[in-house]
């Protein structure tokens, strides 16, 4: 992957702190030295960094993670200043400057906000600045959080059309089983297709101490495969790991489609990654096959179930006949109408609502397949 230009790297809290739970400034120094080396090679880098809450607990003298939201948000507020200061000092020794970018999901759910964020990233990179990104935990609310920084990193990667997304974790990558309990567990070095079996493995093999375990990392990697962006998961404490990921020599798991998939258009990526789903539909076997293999739109006749309360234009999840989340798109009907029309052909629906009202449940142009 020598022709890579833009790399997004995400570092989890468990990788950023030392054995006592304090921010490890030495590790940040070593990470920023790798960023500086990549910059010397002509690469641009965005860092998505957890660790604010952990740093805040140190500042406030709290020995345990708070259980109430206001105190957690206070930790994030005080710790974010300490976190960005550490990055600024480490990067400045290499003649680099950094810029702080704090996002909530609300910022990117709005299409205009999504585009504004992209413009800001592009300008920072043009100016030679290393953006340091984190979720703005001080104002986030449950329904508008990213869930974890694995997904935040994926959204940022899609936002800027990155060439590589690197997740630096406290584990080497995805194993065939949990390596802490199964001595025969083997590291899976490369994955070009993600299915339900792989998610079952990910759910059983997680050992991360952050908010995002291996399941969330595989979920983020699946999103990136839909976007045509390779994803590398490796142990963040391995010496030179970031550079090795760029060189494709790191000991970890690389998620990369065979044949080099191209980027989906930004509208589809916004639908699939940034928007918050308001409901879901389940397809029958025939519709699942048509959508996955033939690039078809989703017609009401192929919808077997409909859940949630959504309006026309809301983003909804799409499940296969066997329950696997396979995509996300904008609804052509409100939930009430789709419950009435599911299983019916368009010519039958047209008898009730006219030709103009008979349309796909989700048009292919508004559908991101994972």
C-alpha positions as CSV (number, residue, x, y, z in Angstrom):
1,X,0.0,0.0,0.0
2,X,2.9,2.3,-0.8
3,X,0.6,4.7,-2.8
4,X,-1.4,5.7,0.2
5,X,-1.9,9.4,0.8
6,X,-4.3,9.8,3.7
7,X,-4.3,7.6,6.8
8,X,-6.8,7.8,9.7
9,X,-5.5,6.1,12.9
10,X,-7.6,5.4,15.9
11,X,-6.1,4.8,19.3
12,X,-8.2,3.4,22.2
13,X,-8.1,4.3,25.8
14,X,-6.7,1.0,26.9
15,X,-3.7,1.6,24.5
16,X,-3.2,5.2,25.6
17,X,-2.9,4.6,29.4
18,X,-0.3,3.0,31.5
19,X,-0.7,0.1,34.0
20,X,-1.9,2.6,36.6
21,X,-4.6,4.0,34.3
22,X,-2.8,7.3,33.7
23,X,-2.2,8.9,30.3
24,X,1.1,7.4,28.9
25,X,3.0,10.5,27.5
26,X,5.9,8.3,26.4
27,X,3.6,6.2,24.2
28,X,2.1,9.4,22.7
29,X,5.6,10.6,22.0
30,X,6.4,7.3,20.1
31,X,3.1,7.4,18.2
32,X,3.7,11.0,17.1
33,X,7.3,10.1,16.0
34,X,5.7,7.6,13.6
35,X,3.3,10.2,12.4
36,X,6.2,12.5,11.7
37,X,8.0,9.8,9.8
38,X,4.9,9.3,7.6
39,X,4.7,13.0,7.0
40,X,8.3,12.9,5.8
41,X,7.2,10.2,3.4
42,X,4.5,12.6,2.0
43,X,1.6,11.0,3.9
44,X,-1.2,12.9,5.6
45,X,-2.5,11.6,8.9
46,X,-5.6,12.1,11.0
47,X,-5.5,10.9,14.6
48,X,-8.8,9.7,16.3
49,X,-7.9,9.5,20.0
50,X,-9.7,8.2,23.0
51,X,-8.4,8.8,26.5
52,X,-9.9,12.1,27.6
53,X,-12.0,10.6,30.4
54,X,-9.1,8.6,31.6
55,X,-6.9,11.7,31.6
56,X,-9.6,13.6,33.4
57,X,-9.8,11.1,36.2
58,X,-6.1,11.6,36.8
59,X,-6.6,15.4,36.8
60,X,-9.5,15.3,39.2
61,X,-7.9,12.7,41.5
62,X,-10.6,10.0,40.9
63,X,-9.4,6.5,41.3
64,X,-12.4,4.7,39.8
65,X,-14.5,5.3,36.7
66,X,-17.5,7.5,37.7
67,X,-21.0,5.9,37.3
68,X,-23.0,9.1,36.7
69,X,-23.0,10.9,33.4
70,X,-22.3,14.5,34.7
71,X,-19.1,13.4,36.4
72,X,-18.0,11.3,33.4
73,X,-18.6,14.4,31.2
74,X,-16.6,16.5,33.7
75,X,-13.7,14.0,33.4
76,X,-13.9,14.3,29.6
77,X,-13.9,18.1,29.7
78,X,-10.8,18.3,32.0
79,X,-9.0,15.4,30.4
80,X,-9.5,16.6,26.8
81,X,-7.3,19.6,27.6
82,X,-4.6,17.4,29.0
83,X,-4.9,14.9,26.1
84,X,-4.5,17.6,23.4
85,X,-1.6,19.2,25.3
86,X,0.3,15.9,25.2
87,X,-0.2,15.5,21.5
88,X,0.7,19.2,20.9
89,X,4.0,18.8,22.8
90,X,4.9,15.5,21.1
91,X,4.2,16.7,17.6
92,X,5.9,20.1,18.1
93,X,9.3,18.3,18.7
94,X,9.0,17.2,15.1
95,X,8.0,20.6,13.8
96,X,4.3,19.6,13.4
97,X,1.2,21.4,14.7
98,X,-2.1,19.8,15.6
99,X,-5.7,20.9,15.6
100,X,-8.5,19.7,17.9
101,X,-11.7,18.5,16.3
102,X,-14.5,17.5,18.7
103,X,-17.6,15.9,17.1
104,X,-20.9,14.6,18.2
105,X,-23.1,12.4,15.9
106,X,-25.5,15.3,15.8
107,X,-22.8,17.2,13.9
108,X,-22.7,14.7,11.1
109,X,-26.3,13.6,11.0
110,X,-27.2,16.9,9.4
111,X,-26.0,16.7,5.7
112,X,-24.8,20.3,5.8
113,X,-22.9,19.7,9.0
114,X,-21.3,16.6,7.5
115,X,-20.0,18.5,4.5
116,X,-18.8,21.4,6.7
117,X,-16.8,18.9,8.8
118,X,-15.3,17.5,5.6
119,X,-14.3,21.0,4.5
120,X,-12.6,21.7,7.8
121,X,-10.6,18.5,7.7
122,X,-9.5,19.2,4.2
123,X,-8.4,22.7,5.1
124,X,-6.5,21.5,8.2
125,X,-4.7,18.9,6.1
126,X,-3.9,21.5,3.3
127,X,-2.3,23.7,6.0
128,X,-0.1,20.8,7.2
129,X,-1.9,20.4,10.5
130,X,-2.4,17.0,12.1
131,X,-6.1,16.8,13.2
132,X,-6.7,15.2,16.6
133,X,-10.3,14.0,16.7
134,X,-12.5,12.8,19.6
135,X,-16.1,12.6,20.5
136,X,-17.4,15.7,22.3
137,X,-18.5,13.7,25.4
138,X,-19.3,16.8,27.4
139,X,-22.4,17.5,25.3
140,X,-23.2,14.1,23.7
141,X,-26.5,12.4,24.6
142,X,-27.3,8.7,24.3
143,X,-29.2,8.9,21.0
144,X,-26.5,10.9,19.3
145,X,-23.3,9.2,20.4
146,X,-21.1,7.3,18.0
147,X,-21.1,4.3,20.4
148,X,-17.4,4.1,20.5
149,X,-14.4,5.7,18.7
150,X,-14.0,2.7,16.4
151,X,-17.1,3.9,14.6
152,X,-16.1,7.6,14.9
153,X,-12.8,6.7,13.2
154,X,-14.8,4.9,10.4
155,X,-17.0,7.9,9.9
156,X,-14.0,10.3,9.7
157,X,-12.3,7.9,7.3
158,X,-15.4,7.9,5.0
159,X,-15.8,11.7,5.5
160,X,-12.3,12.4,4.1
161,X,-12.1,9.5,1.7
162,X,-9.1,8.0,3.5
163,X,-6.8,5.5,1.8
164,X,-6.4,3.4,5.0
165,X,-8.0,3.2,8.4
166,X,-5.8,1.9,11.2
167,X,-7.2,0.7,14.6
168,X,-4.4,0.5,17.3
169,X,-5.8,-1.8,19.9
170,X,-4.8,-3.8,23.0
171,X,-4.9,-7.0,20.9
172,X,-3.1,-8.0,17.8
173,X,-6.3,-8.4,15.7
174,X,-9.1,-10.9,15.2
175,X,-8.4,-14.4,16.3
176,X,-10.3,-17.6,15.5
177,X,-11.2,-17.8,19.2
178,X,-10.5,-15.9,22.4
179,X,-6.7,-16.3,22.7
180,X,-6.8,-15.8,26.5
181,X,-8.8,-19.0,27.0
182,X,-8.0,-21.0,23.9
183,X,-4.4,-21.9,23.3
184,X,-5.1,-23.0,19.8
185,X,-6.6,-19.7,18.7
186,X,-5.0,-18.4,15.5
187,X,-4.7,-14.8,14.3
188,X,-6.6,-14.2,11.1
189,X,-4.2,-12.1,9.0
190,X,-6.4,-11.1,6.2
191,X,-10.2,-10.9,5.7
192,X,-11.8,-10.0,2.3
193,X,-15.4,-10.8,3.3
194,X,-17.4,-10.3,6.5
195,X,-20.3,-12.6,7.3
196,X,-22.4,-13.6,10.3
197,X,-19.8,-16.3,11.3
198,X,-17.1,-13.7,11.5
199,X,-19.2,-11.6,13.8
200,X,-19.8,-14.6,16.1
201,X,-16.0,-15.0,16.3
202,X,-15.6,-11.3,17.0
203,X,-18.1,-11.4,19.8
204,X,-16.3,-14.3,21.5
205,X,-12.8,-13.1,21.1
206,X,-12.9,-9.5,22.4
207,X,-10.5,-8.5,25.1
208,X,-10.4,-4.7,24.8
209,X,-10.8,-2.7,27.9
210,X,-12.2,0.4,26.1
211,X,-15.8,1.0,25.1
212,X,-15.3,-0.7,21.8
213,X,-14.4,-4.4,21.8
214,X,-13.5,-6.6,18.8
215,X,-17.2,-6.8,17.7
216,X,-17.3,-3.0,17.2
217,X,-13.9,-3.1,15.4
218,X,-15.2,-5.7,12.9
219,X,-18.4,-3.6,12.5
220,X,-16.3,-0.6,11.7
221,X,-14.2,-2.6,9.3
222,X,-17.3,-3.8,7.5
223,X,-18.4,-0.2,7.0
224,X,-15.0,0.6,5.6
225,X,-15.1,-2.3,3.2
226,X,-18.4,-0.9,1.9
227,X,-16.5,2.4,1.4
228,X,-13.6,0.7,-0.3
229,X,-11.2,1.7,2.5
230,X,-8.8,-1.0,3.8
231,X,-8.8,-1.4,7.6
232,X,-5.8,-2.7,9.7
233,X,-6.2,-3.8,13.3
234,X,-3.0,-4.4,15.3
235,X,-1.5,-4.1,18.8
236,X,-0.9,-0.4,19.4
237,X,2.1,-1.1,21.7
238,X,4.0,-3.0,19.0
239,X,7.1,-0.9,18.0
240,X,6.6,0.9,14.7
241,X,3.1,-0.6,14.3
242,X,1.6,2.4,12.5
243,X,4.3,2.5,9.8
244,X,4.1,-1.3,9.5
245,X,0.4,-1.0,8.9
246,X,1.0,1.5,6.1
247,X,3.6,-0.9,4.6
248,X,1.2,-3.8,5.1
249,X,3.8,-5.7,7.1
250,X,2.2,-5.3,10.6
251,X,1.3,-8.4,12.7
252,X,-2.4,-7.9,12.8
253,X,-5.6,-8.3,10.8
254,X,-6.1,-6.6,7.5
255,X,-9.7,-6.1,6.2
256,X,-9.4,-5.5,2.4
257,X,-11.6,-6.5,-0.4
258,X,-10.0,-8.4,-3.3
259,X,-9.6,-6.5,-6.5
260,X,-9.4,-3.1,-4.8
261,X,-12.9,-1.7,-4.4
262,X,-13.5,1.9,-5.2
263,X,-15.0,4.5,-2.9
264,X,-18.8,4.7,-2.7
265,X,-20.2,8.2,-3.4
266,X,-20.3,10.5,-0.4
267,X,-24.1,10.5,-0.3
268,X,-24.3,6.8,0.2
269,X,-21.5,6.9,2.8
270,X,-23.4,9.6,4.7
271,X,-26.5,7.5,4.7
272,X,-24.7,4.3,5.9
273,X,-22.3,5.7,8.4
274,X,-23.3,9.1,9.7
275,X,-27.1,9.0,9.9
276,X,-29.0,7.4,12.9
277,X,-31.4,4.6,11.8
278,X,-35.0,5.2,12.7
279,X,-36.2,1.7,12.0
280,X,-35.5,-1.4,10.0
281,X,-36.9,-3.8,7.3
282,X,-36.2,-7.5,6.7
283,X,-36.0,-8.9,3.2
284,X,-37.2,-12.3,2.0
285,X,-34.6,-14.7,0.5
286,X,-35.3,-13.6,-3.1
287,X,-35.0,-9.9,-2.4
288,X,-31.8,-10.5,-0.3
289,X,-30.2,-12.3,-3.3
290,X,-31.3,-9.6,-5.8
291,X,-29.9,-6.7,-3.6
292,X,-26.6,-8.4,-2.8
293,X,-25.9,-10.1,-6.2
294,X,-27.8,-8.0,-8.8
295,X,-27.5,-4.4,-7.5
296,X,-31.3,-4.1,-7.3
297,X,-33.4,-1.6,-5.5
298,X,-35.6,-2.9,-2.6
299,X,-39.2,-3.3,-3.7
300,X,-42.1,-3.6,-1.3
301,X,-42.8,-7.1,-2.6
302,X,-39.5,-8.3,-1.2
303,X,-40.0,-6.9,2.3
304,X,-41.2,-9.5,4.8
305,X,-41.1,-7.4,8.0
306,X,-40.9,-3.7,9.1
307,X,-39.9,-2.4,12.5
308,X,-39.8,1.1,14.1
309,X,-41.5,4.4,13.4
310,X,-40.0,6.3,10.4
311,X,-41.0,8.8,7.8
312,X,-40.3,9.0,4.1
313,X,-36.6,9.9,3.8
314,X,-35.5,8.6,7.2
315,X,-32.6,6.2,7.3
316,X,-33.4,2.6,8.1
317,X,-31.4,-0.6,8.5
318,X,-31.8,-3.5,6.0
319,X,-31.7,-7.1,7.3
320,X,-31.3,-10.2,5.2
321,X,-33.9,-13.1,5.5
322,X,-31.6,-14.7,8.1
323,X,-31.3,-11.6,10.2
324,X,-27.9,-10.2,9.2
325,X,-27.6,-6.5,8.9
326,X,-26.6,-6.0,5.2
327,X,-27.2,-2.4,4.5
328,X,-28.7,1.0,5.3
329,X,-30.8,3.3,3.2
330,X,-33.4,6.0,3.1
331,X,-37.1,4.9,3.2
332,X,-39.4,5.5,0.2
333,X,-42.4,5.0,2.5
334,X,-43.3,5.8,6.0
335,X,-43.4,2.8,8.4
336,X,-47.2,2.7,8.4
337,X,-47.5,2.6,4.6
338,X,-44.7,0.0,4.3
339,X,-46.4,-2.3,6.7
340,X,-49.5,-2.0,4.5
341,X,-47.7,-2.5,1.2
342,X,-45.0,-5.1,2.2
343,X,-45.2,-8.2,0.0
344,X,-47.1,-6.4,-2.7
345,X,-46.0,-5.7,-6.3
346,X,-45.8,-2.1,-7.5
347,X,-48.7,-2.5,-9.9
348,X,-50.9,-3.6,-7.1
349,X,-49.8,-0.7,-4.9
350,X,-50.5,1.7,-7.7
351,X,-54.2,0.7,-7.7
352,X,-54.4,2.2,-4.1
353,X,-52.1,5.2,-4.4
354,X,-51.6,5.9,-8.1
355,X,-48.5,5.4,-10.2
356,X,-46.5,8.2,-8.5
357,X,-47.0,6.6,-5.1
358,X,-45.8,3.2,-6.2
359,X,-42.1,3.2,-5.7
360,X,-39.2,1.2,-4.2
361,X,-39.0,0.8,-0.5
362,X,-35.4,1.9,-0.8
363,X,-34.0,3.0,-4.2
364,X,-30.6,1.6,-5.0
365,X,-29.2,5.2,-5.3
366,X,-30.1,5.7,-1.6
367,X,-28.8,2.3,-0.4
368,X,-25.4,1.5,1.1
369,X,-24.7,-2.2,1.1
370,X,-22.3,-3.5,3.7
